[in-house]
Amino acid sequence: MNAAAYARRRAINALMLGLTAVCAALSAGVLLAILGYIAWKGASSLSWSFLTNLPKPVGEAGGGIANAIVGSAKVVGLAGLIGIPIGVLAGIYLAEYGKGRRFAFWVRYAADVLNGVPSIVVGLFAYALVVIPFKRFSAVSGSIALSIIMVPIVLRNTEEFLRLVPASIREAALALGVPRWKVVLRVVLPTAGRGIMTGALLALARVAGETAPLVFTAFGNRFWDQGWLNPIATLPLTLYNYAISPYEDWHRQAWAAALVLMLFVLAVNVAARLWLKPAQGSAH
Amino acid sequence: MSTAVAPVRTSPAERGGARVPGPRERAGDRAFRLVVSGFAGLILLGAAAMAWQLTRGSWRTWAAFGPKFLWTSTWDPVNDVFGALPFLYGTVVSSLIALLIAVPLGVGSAIFLAELAPPRVSNAVSFAIELLAAVPSVILGLMGVFLLVPAVRAVEPFLSRWLGFLPFFRGAPYGVGLLAAGLILAFMILPYIAAIAREVLLTVPRSLKEALYALGATRWEVVREVSLPYARSGILGAVFLSLGRALGETMAVTMVIGNTPKISASLFDPAYSMAAVIANELAEAAGDAHLSALIAIGLVLFGVTVVVNGLARLLIYRLERP
């Protein structure tokens, strides 16, 4: 009787633990399936001319996504120029000056709110803020939308890495009579630099794949863009438009564009992880 | 030179909390503090401006329809009659399907990663799951359109044959619809649930688990009796956090939900979501009333995610301070 009960418990144990292993395998398998399928569908259409040519007129086969790649670089680059300094400086405030202050609590709360807001709503905000007053879709409005998504990510990451810097390092510099702002900028910030830069890079990779906030800000363009105040093509948006189009050839190009985007995002994520590893070891 | 020494009297940790000594603070320090405070203030300003812009932009809709906007289901941009119920319904139902699938899968994965797997396996699998979170949603949507939708279309007849006695599994197998949207959302939120639940499970004190092992419990019994109850509020936090993501997810859902503003009990039927209608219609809004109605939907989405994320944070904070 006791032995039977014990055998039953062992069987349940094996069954449930086996199930959790299946769950984990499924979850990780989804990623492998996505990567494999995109590589398989996209690789055959990926070529040098695909990366360097403009799209062909609607209905004509062939053409490339050069304008979308350049456009994405411009929009995401400007978003970084806006979002990263704001995030880092505000992060410095929270880590170095914000302890126990009411203002810091509200800043953190606002960053949480911004972090949780769906990206489409951020796009809506940029639309009301920039597109309506200027009466036109523009690269700048897209960048502003993306920078709003970046700020809370960069901020959180900066604060976390600054907190990892030991107090003794600050105290040593202060004891030498170094003014506090210099301690923060020349001692604390470089110590946490690698972590902060990695975070900024990951934030860039994250917004490089954002589509929703660009639909009615950057809007898209089938030609080279005409400067910052005009509509501009971006990689994820081009991918989206091709994917929902009825043309077989555009579907093929959507897969190739997906491969390009995926490779970029993957490369940044893997590089960030490899780069960060030694730094985390030495921070303690 | 005595002023140079003065600011060092307290330790940085204390100074962070204490009021900054006014007259002793050097000009450079003061300027720097004001600059970084200014940038921090910018974030507050941004969040407030967002709430205000959405409220202002949707004012016309609230004035015209009032709260009725939320429970009527006519969406007619030509005659300027707007009711958002079909979109609310599509968003909520697809998110619930996603939770139904992703929560067991994610928590199961987390148990495996935190309690069973050897560290090397656990790290590798965790990294793969993290990368899944980094896949842009438009790429998941692409997979959805060409892989998931045909698969769902193929499976739906079988579902309706075996489960057709339930109203959820009846109707024509379109492929696109609530079921496809829920499935793709499940893939999107799975990494969040798995990653947070794993971290929470790793905080369970060893002594508690060892106490139960000493009584002769099996591993699963320890997970069920100690780890999961201990981690409950953190896991619930993870669920709310991913619910927030699912409610606002746009591109992937737009590509597979079918974009038809109607309410039907069947999960096979095409539907529409709040985020999808904004993405599809805003750039070509028919007029100010239409635009205002879309911004009103954005405001609802904003409010709901603020509440859901607030709940999540509350649950996760409580865990950080046991």
Interface residues (C-beta under 8 A of the other chain):
Chain A: R9 R10 I12 N13 M16 L17 L19 T20 A21 V22 C23 A24 L26 S27 A28 V30 L31 L32 I34 Y37 I38 K41 P85 I86 L89 A90 I92 Y93 L94 E96 Y97 G98 K99 G100 F103 A104 W106 V107 A110 A111 D112 V113 L114 N115 G116 V117 P118 S119 I120 V121 V122 L124 F125 Y127 A128 L129 F137 I148 V151 P152 L155 A167 R170 E171 L174 A175 G177 P179 R180 W181 K182 V184 L185 A205 R206 A208 G209 E210 T211 A212 V215 F216 F219 P236 L239 Y240 A243 I244 H251 A254 W255 A258 L261 M262 V265 L266 N269 R273
Chain B: A4 V5 P7 V8 S11 P12 A13 G16 G17 R26 G28 D29 A31 F32 R33 V35 V36 S37 F39 A40 G41 L42 I43 L44 G46 A47 A48 A49 M50 Q53 L54 R56 G57 P104 L105 G106 V107 G108 S109 I111 F112 L113 E115 L116 A117 V125 F127 A128 I129 E130 L131 L132 A134 V135 P136 S137 V138 I139 L140 G141 L142 M143 V145 F146 L147 F187 L190 P191 A194 T218 R219 W220 E221 V223 R224 L241 G244 L247 G248 E249 T250 M251 M255 A275 I278 A279 L282 A283 L294 I295 G298 L301 F302 T305 V306 V308 N309 G310 R313
